[in-house]
Amino acid sequence: MGEMTPTSQPTPDQAIQEAVRVLRAANPRISMADAVTYATAWTEYVTADENIRANGTVVAHPKTGAPITNPYLPVRADAMKRMASVRGISADVLWQRRSGL
């Protein structure tokens, strides 16, 4: 059972700005609103996924130590839904970077 530990990331604003830059370069016709929506969800997804990978799906409650479902699981699921809701955007470059391809 993992403990909740912070992940090392650029600040959320920096991560969103970089994702928007990458998305706009790959999708010059998408609106800024769609790019920001996807990028915001993307950064939340990455943060949550890294925490889940580091700590597992069951973690110790910070006060009681009792096992609980990792609170980042619904964050990751919600972020994925929001990314899927943005139509007409190619985000392959973000996923390739994430997977190291």
C-alpha positions as YAML, in Angstrom:
chain: A
units: angstrom
residues:
- id: 1
  name: MET
  ca: [0.00, 0.00, 0.00]
- id: 2
  name: GLY
  ca: [1.54, 3.28, -1.10]
- id: 3
  name: GLU
  ca: [1.71, 6.55, 0.72]
- id: 4
  name: MET
  ca: [0.64, 9.78, -0.93]
- id: 5
  name: THR
  ca: [3.75, 11.54, -2.17]
- id: 6
  name: PRO
  ca: [3.93, 14.67, -4.30]
- id: 7
  name: THR
  ca: [5.16, 14.28, -7.86]
- id: 8
  name: SER
  ca: [7.91, 16.42, -9.36]
- id: 9
  name: GLN
  ca: [6.40, 18.46, -12.16]
- id: 10
  name: PRO
  ca: [6.77, 21.89, -13.64]
- id: 11
  name: THR
  ca: [4.19, 24.25, -12.22]
- id: 12
  name: PRO
  ca: [0.69, 23.58, -13.55]
- id: 13
  name: ASP
  ca: [0.71, 26.85, -15.48]
- id: 14
  name: GLN
  ca: [4.02, 25.98, -17.16]
- id: 15
  name: ALA
  ca: [2.81, 22.50, -18.06]
- id: 16
  name: ILE
  ca: [-0.45, 23.87, -19.50]
- id: 17
  name: GLN
  ca: [1.37, 26.53, -21.51]
- id: 18
  name: GLU
  ca: [3.77, 23.95, -22.96]
- id: 19
  name: ALA
  ca: [0.92, 21.58, -23.84]
- id: 20
  name: VAL
  ca: [-1.01, 24.43, -25.51]
- id: 21
  name: ARG
  ca: [2.09, 25.33, -27.54]
- id: 22
  name: VAL
  ca: [2.55, 21.73, -28.67]
- id: 23
  name: LEU
  ca: [-1.14, 21.27, -29.47]
- id: 24
  name: ARG
  ca: [-1.40, 24.52, -31.44]
- id: 25
  name: ALA
  ca: [1.72, 23.60, -33.43]
- id: 26
  name: ALA
  ca: [0.22, 20.22, -34.32]
- id: 27
  name: ASN
  ca: [-3.31, 21.61, -34.84]
- id: 28
  name: PRO
  ca: [-3.03, 25.15, -36.24]
- id: 29
  name: ARG
  ca: [-6.79, 25.45, -36.80]
- id: 30
  name: ILE
  ca: [-8.02, 24.53, -33.32]
- id: 31
  name: SER
  ca: [-9.37, 27.26, -31.13]
- id: 32
  name: MET
  ca: [-7.42, 28.51, -28.16]
- id: 33
  name: ALA
  ca: [-10.32, 27.43, -25.93]
- id: 34
  name: ASP
  ca: [-10.09, 23.83, -27.17]
- id: 35
  name: ALA
  ca: [-6.30, 23.82, -26.82]
- id: 36
  name: VAL
  ca: [-6.49, 25.15, -23.24]
- id: 37
  name: THR
  ca: [-9.29, 22.73, -22.33]
- id: 38
  name: TYR
  ca: [-7.31, 19.76, -23.61]
- id: 39
  name: ALA
  ca: [-4.01, 20.99, -22.16]
- id: 40
  name: THR
  ca: [-5.53, 21.57, -18.72]
- id: 41
  name: ALA
  ca: [-7.07, 18.11, -18.68]
- id: 42
  name: TRP
  ca: [-3.80, 16.66, -20.01]
- id: 43
  name: THR
  ca: [-1.71, 18.14, -17.20]
- id: 44
  name: GLU
  ca: [-4.20, 16.91, -14.61]
- id: 45
  name: TYR
  ca: [-4.13, 13.46, -16.21]
- id: 46
  name: VAL
  ca: [-0.33, 13.31, -16.16]
- id: 47
  name: THR
  ca: [-0.11, 14.46, -12.54]
- id: 48
  name: ALA
  ca: [-2.73, 11.95, -11.42]
- id: 49
  name: ASP
  ca: [-1.25, 9.12, -13.47]
- id: 50
  name: GLU
  ca: [2.23, 9.69, -12.05]
- id: 51
  name: ASN
  ca: [0.84, 9.61, -8.52]
- id: 52
  name: ILE
  ca: [-1.07, 6.40, -9.21]
- id: 53
  name: ARG
  ca: [2.00, 4.78, -10.76]
- id: 54
  name: ALA
  ca: [4.16, 5.84, -7.81]
- id: 55
  name: ASN
  ca: [1.73, 5.00, -5.01]
- id: 56
  name: GLY
  ca: [-0.69, 2.42, -6.39]
- id: 57
  name: THR
  ca: [-4.46, 2.34, -6.50]
- id: 58
  name: VAL
  ca: [-4.78, 1.77, -2.75]
- id: 59
  name: VAL
  ca: [-2.98, 4.15, -0.39]
- id: 60
  name: ALA
  ca: [-2.84, 4.82, 3.32]
- id: 61
  name: HIS
  ca: [-5.18, 7.48, 4.66]
- id: 62
  name: PRO
  ca: [-2.93, 10.38, 5.74]
- id: 63
  name: LYS
  ca: [-4.42, 10.62, 9.25]
- id: 64
  name: THR
  ca: [-5.59, 7.13, 10.12]
- id: 65
  name: GLY
  ca: [-3.34, 4.95, 7.98]
- id: 66
  name: ALA
  ca: [-6.37, 2.93, 6.88]
- id: 67
  name: PRO
  ca: [-6.32, 1.72, 3.27]
- id: 68
  name: ILE
  ca: [-8.28, 3.92, 0.88]
- id: 69
  name: THR
  ca: [-8.67, 4.18, -2.85]
- id: 70
  name: ASN
  ca: [-6.09, 6.58, -4.25]
- id: 71
  name: PRO
  ca: [-7.92, 9.92, -4.61]
- id: 72
  name: TYR
  ca: [-6.08, 10.53, -7.88]
- id: 73
  name: LEU
  ca: [-8.07, 7.74, -9.60]
- id: 74
  name: PRO
  ca: [-11.21, 9.85, -10.17]
- id: 75
  name: VAL
  ca: [-9.05, 12.86, -11.09]
- id: 76
  name: ARG
  ca: [-7.40, 10.81, -13.84]
- id: 77
  name: ALA
  ca: [-10.74, 9.42, -15.05]
- id: 78
  name: ASP
  ca: [-12.32, 12.90, -15.17]
- id: 79
  name: ALA
  ca: [-9.34, 14.32, -17.05]
- id: 80
  name: MET
  ca: [-9.59, 11.53, -19.63]
- id: 81
  name: LYS
  ca: [-13.30, 12.28, -20.15]
- id: 82
  name: ARG
  ca: [-12.57, 15.97, -20.67]
- id: 83
  name: MET
  ca: [-9.79, 15.21, -23.16]
- id: 84
  name: ALA
  ca: [-12.14, 12.89, -25.07]
- id: 85
  name: SER
  ca: [-14.76, 15.64, -25.22]
- id: 86
  name: VAL
  ca: [-12.49, 17.91, -27.28]
- id: 87
  name: ARG
  ca: [-13.27, 16.96, -30.88]
- id: 88
  name: GLY
  ca: [-11.03, 17.40, -33.88]
- id: 89
  name: ILE
  ca: [-7.75, 17.65, -32.02]
- id: 90
  name: SER
  ca: [-4.72, 15.50, -32.67]
- id: 91
  name: ALA
  ca: [-2.81, 15.04, -29.43]
- id: 92
  name: ASP
  ca: [-0.54, 12.23, -30.62]
- id: 93
  name: VAL
  ca: [2.55, 14.31, -29.97]
- id: 94
  name: LEU
  ca: [1.66, 14.66, -26.27]
- id: 95
  name: TRP
  ca: [1.00, 10.94, -25.91]
- id: 96
  name: GLN
  ca: [4.21, 10.08, -27.79]
- id: 97
  name: ARG
  ca: [6.22, 12.30, -25.47]
- id: 98
  name: ARG
  ca: [4.52, 10.73, -22.47]
- id: 99
  name: SER
  ca: [5.31, 7.20, -23.61]
- id: 100
  name: GLY
  ca: [8.84, 8.10, -24.68]
- id: 101
  name: LEU
  ca: [8.30, 7.29, -28.36]
...
